[in-house]
Amino acid sequence: MRIKKIISQYRRDFTAEYECEHCGFMKTNSGYDDANFHNNVVPNMECEKCGKKADSNYRPLAPKYPEDYQI
């Protein structure tokens, strides 16, 4: 899965549209805007339709705020 579009964000919590790179399945879910979420959680999300995870060439988004920045 990958983040296609961030719909709303409050501090580091956000709601986004996620899309499967393999079958195109879309779902809306929440997330947390930090490096761990973008680098580890998103690429390991399993698609509900085809059951696949992100490819090895997955490029994560960068967090909106630096890690040490308190919002």
C-alpha distances in whole Angstrom, upper triangle without the diagonal:
4,7,9,12,14,16,19,19,22,23,20,18,16,15,12,10,6,5,4,6,8,10,9,9,9,10,11,11,13,13,15,16,17,16,15,13,11,12,12,10,6,6,8,6,7,6,10,11,11,10,8,6,6,9,12,12,9,11,11,12,16,17,20,22,24,23,27,27,28,27
4,6,9,11,14,16,17,20,21,18,17,14,13,10,9,5,5,6,7,10,12,10,11,10,10,11,11,13,12,14,14,15,14,14,12,9,11,12,10,6,7,10,8,10,10,13,14,14,14,12,9,7,10,12,12,8,9,8,9,13,14,16,19,21,21,25,25,26,25
4,6,7,10,13,13,17,18,15,14,11,10,7,6,5,6,9,10,14,14,12,12,10,10,10,10,11,10,12,12,14,14,14,11,9,12,13,11,8,10,12,11,13,12,15,16,17,17,15,13,11,14,16,15,11,10,9,8,11,12,14,17,19,20,23,23,24,22
4,7,10,13,14,18,19,17,16,13,11,7,6,5,6,9,10,14,14,11,11,9,10,10,11,13,13,15,14,17,17,18,15,13,15,17,15,11,13,16,14,15,14,16,17,18,18,17,15,13,15,18,16,13,12,11,10,13,15,15,19,21,22,26,25,26,24
4,6,9,11,15,17,15,14,10,9,6,5,7,9,13,14,17,17,14,14,11,11,10,11,12,12,14,13,16,17,18,15,13,17,18,16,13,15,18,16,18,17,18,19,21,21,20,18,16,19,21,19,16,15,13,11,13,14,14,17,20,21,25,23,24,22
4,6,7,11,13,12,11,7,6,4,6,9,12,15,17,20,20,17,16,13,12,9,10,9,9,11,10,14,16,17,14,13,16,18,16,13,16,18,16,19,18,20,21,23,23,22,20,18,21,23,21,18,16,13,11,13,12,11,15,18,19,22,20,21,18
4,7,11,13,13,11,7,6,5,7,11,13,17,19,22,22,18,17,13,12,9,10,10,11,13,13,17,19,20,17,16,20,21,18,16,19,21,19,21,20,21,22,24,24,24,22,21,24,26,25,21,20,17,15,16,15,14,17,20,21,24,22,22,19
4,7,10,10,9,6,5,7,10,13,16,20,22,25,25,22,20,17,15,11,11,9,10,12,12,15,18,19,16,16,20,21,19,17,21,22,20,23,22,23,25,27,27,26,24,23,26,28,27,23,21,18,16,16,14,13,15,19,20,22,20,19,16
4,6,7,6,4,6,9,12,15,18,21,23,27,27,24,22,19,17,13,12,9,9,9,9,13,16,17,15,15,19,20,18,17,20,22,20,23,23,24,26,28,28,27,25,23,26,28,27,23,21,18,15,14,12,10,12,15,16,18,16,15,12
4,6,5,6,9,12,16,18,22,25,27,30,30,27,26,22,20,16,14,11,11,10,10,13,17,18,16,17,20,21,19,19,22,24,22,25,26,26,29,31,30,30,27,26,29,30,29,26,24,20,17,16,13,11,12,15,16,17,15,13,10
4,6,8,11,14,18,19,23,26,28,31,31,29,28,24,22,18,16,13,11,9,8,11,14,16,15,16,19,20,19,19,22,24,23,26,27,28,31,32,31,30,27,26,29,30,29,25,23,19,16,15,11,10,9,12,12,13,11,9,6
4,6,10,12,16,17,21,23,25,28,29,26,25,22,20,17,14,11,8,5,5,7,11,12,11,12,15,16,15,15,19,20,19,23,24,25,28,29,28,27,24,23,26,26,25,22,20,16,14,12,9,8,8,11,10,12,11,10,8
4,7,10,14,15,19,21,23,26,27,24,23,20,17,14,11,7,6,5,6,9,13,13,11,13,16,16,14,14,18,19,17,21,21,22,25,27,26,25,23,22,25,26,26,22,20,17,15,14,11,11,12,14,14,16,14,13,11
4,6,10,12,16,19,21,24,24,21,20,16,14,11,9,6,5,6,7,11,14,15,11,12,16,17,14,13,17,18,16,19,19,20,23,25,24,23,21,20,24,25,24,20,19,16,13,14,11,11,13,16,16,18,17,16,14
4,7,10,13,16,19,22,21,19,17,13,11,7,6,4,6,9,10,14,16,17,13,13,17,18,15,13,17,18,15,18,17,18,20,22,22,22,20,19,23,25,24,20,19,16,14,16,14,14,16,19,19,22,20,20,17
4,6,10,13,15,18,18,15,14,10,8,6,6,6,7,10,11,14,16,16,13,12,16,17,14,11,15,16,14,16,15,16,18,20,20,19,17,17,20,22,21,17,17,14,12,14,14,14,17,20,20,23,22,22,20
4,7,10,13,15,15,12,10,7,6,5,7,9,10,13,14,17,18,19,15,14,17,17,15,12,14,16,13,14,13,14,15,17,17,17,16,15,18,21,20,17,16,15,14,16,16,17,20,23,23,26,25,25,23
4,7,10,12,12,9,8,6,5,6,7,10,10,13,14,17,17,17,13,12,15,15,12,9,11,12,10,11,10,11,13,14,14,13,12,12,15,17,17,14,14,13,12,16,16,17,21,23,23,26,26,26,25
4,6,9,9,6,6,5,7,9,11,13,14,17,17,19,19,19,16,14,16,16,14,11,11,13,10,11,9,11,11,12,13,12,11,10,13,16,16,13,14,13,14,17,19,20,23,25,26,29,29,30,28
4,5,6,5,5,7,9,12,13,16,16,19,19,21,20,20,17,15,16,16,14,11,10,11,9,9,6,9,9,9,10,8,8,8,10,14,14,12,14,14,15,19,21,23,26,27,27,31,31,32,31
4,6,6,8,10,12,15,16,19,18,21,21,22,21,20,18,16,16,16,15,12,11,13,11,11,9,12,12,10,11,9,9,7,8,12,11,10,12,13,15,19,21,23,26,27,28,31,32,33,32
4,6,8,11,14,17,18,21,21,24,24,25,24,23,21,19,19,19,18,15,13,14,13,11,9,12,10,8,10,7,9,8,9,13,13,12,15,17,19,22,24,27,30,31,31,35,35,36,35
4,6,9,12,16,18,21,21,25,25,27,26,25,22,21,21,21,19,16,15,16,14,12,9,10,8,7,10,9,11,11,13,16,17,15,18,19,21,24,26,28,31,33,33,37,37,38,36
4,6,10,13,16,19,20,23,23,25,25,24,21,19,21,21,19,15,15,16,14,13,9,11,9,10,12,11,12,12,14,17,17,15,17,18,19,22,24,26,29,31,31,35,35,35,34
4,7,11,13,16,18,21,22,24,24,24,20,19,21,20,18,15,15,15,12,11,7,8,7,8,11,11,12,13,15,19,19,17,19,19,19,23,24,25,29,31,31,34,34,34,33
4,7,10,13,15,19,20,22,23,22,19,18,20,20,17,14,15,16,12,12,9,9,9,12,13,13,14,14,17,20,20,17,18,18,18,21,22,23,26,28,29,32,31,32,30
4,6,10,12,16,18,20,21,21,17,17,19,19,15,13,15,15,12,12,9,9,10,13,14,14,14,15,18,21,21,18,19,18,18,21,21,22,25,27,27,30,29,29,27
4,7,10,14,15,18,20,20,16,16,19,19,15,13,16,16,13,14,12,12,14,17,17,17,17,17,20,23,23,19,20,18,17,19,19,19,22,25,25,28,27,26,24
4,7,11,13,16,18,17,13,14,17,16,13,11,14,15,11,13,12,12,15,18,17,17,16,17,20,23,23,19,19,17,16,18,17,18,20,23,22,25,24,24,22
4,7,10,13,15,15,11,12,16,15,12,11,15,15,12,15,15,16,19,21,19,20,18,18,21,23,23,20,19,16,15,16,15,15,17,20,19,22,21,20,18
4,7,9,12,11,7,9,12,12,9,9,13,13,12,15,16,17,20,21,20,19,17,17,20,21,21,17,17,13,12,13,11,13,14,16,16,18,18,17,16
4,6,9,9,6,8,11,12,10,10,14,15,14,17,19,20,23,24,23,22,19,18,21,22,22,18,17,13,12,12,9,11,11,13,12,15,14,14,13
4,7,8,7,7,11,12,11,11,14,16,15,19,20,22,25,26,24,23,20,18,21,21,21,17,15,11,9,8,5,7,8,10,9,12,12,12,11
4,6,6,6,9,10,10,11,14,15,16,20,22,24,27,27,25,23,20,18,21,20,20,17,15,11,10,8,5,8,8,8,7,10,11,12,12
4,6,5,6,8,10,10,12,14,15,19,21,24,26,26,24,22,18,17,18,17,17,14,12,9,9,7,6,10,10,9,7,11,13,14,15
4,6,5,5,7,9,11,11,13,17,19,22,25,25,22,20,17,16,18,17,17,14,13,10,11,10,10,13,13,12,10,13,15,16,17
4,6,6,5,6,9,10,11,14,17,19,22,22,20,18,15,14,16,16,17,13,13,9,10,10,9,12,13,13,12,15,16,17,17
4,6,6,6,8,10,11,14,16,19,21,21,19,17,14,12,14,14,14,10,9,5,6,7,8,11,13,13,12,16,17,18,18
4,6,7,7,9,11,15,17,20,22,22,19,17,13,11,13,12,12,9,8,6,8,9,10,14,15,14,13,17,18,20,21
4,6,6,6,9,12,15,18,21,20,17,15,12,11,13,12,13,11,11,9,11,12,13,17,18,17,15,19,20,22,22
4,6,5,6,10,13,15,18,18,15,14,11,10,13,14,15,12,13,10,12,13,13,17,18,18,16,20,21,22,22
4,5,5,9,11,14,16,16,14,12,9,8,11,12,13,10,10,8,10,12,13,16,18,18,17,21,22,23,22
4,6,8,10,14,16,15,13,10,6,5,8,9,10,7,9,8,11,14,15,18,20,20,20,23,24,26,26
4,6,9,12,15,14,11,9,6,7,10,11,13,10,13,12,14,17,17,21,22,23,21,25,26,27,27
4,6,9,12,12,9,8,6,8,11,13,15,12,14,13,15,17,18,21,23,24,22,26,27,27,27
4,6,9,8,5,5,5,8,11,14,16,14,16,16,18,21,21,24,26,27,26,30,30,31,30
4,5,6,5,6,6,9,12,15,17,15,17,17,19,22,23,25,28,29,28,32,32,32,32
4,6,6,8,10,13,16,19,21,18,21,20,22,25,25,27,30,31,30,34,34,34,33
4,6,8,11,14,16,20,21,19,22,22,23,27,28,30,32,34,33,37,37,37,36
4,6,9,12,14,17,19,17,21,21,23,27,28,30,33,34,33,37,37,38,37
4,7,10,13,16,18,16,20,20,22,25,26,29,31,32,31,35,36,36,35
4,7,9,12,14,13,16,17,20,23,24,27,30,30,29,33,34,35,34
4,7,9,11,10,13,13,16,20,21,24,26,27,26,29,30,32,31
4,7,8,6,10,10,13,17,19,22,24,25,24,28,29,30,30
4,5,6,9,11,15,18,21,24,26,26,26,29,31,32,32
4,6,9,11,15,17,20,23,25,25,24,28,30,32,32
4,6,10,13,16,19,22,24,24,24,27,29,31,31
4,6,10,13,16,19,21,21,21,25,26,28,28
4,7,9,13,15,18,18,19,22,23,25,25
4,7,9,12,15,15,15,19,20,22,22
4,7,9,12,13,14,17,17,19,19
4,6,9,9,10,14,14,16,16
4,5,7,8,11,11,13,13
4,7,9,12,10,12,11
4,7,8,6,9,8
4,6,5,9,10
4,6,8,10
4,6,10
4,6
4
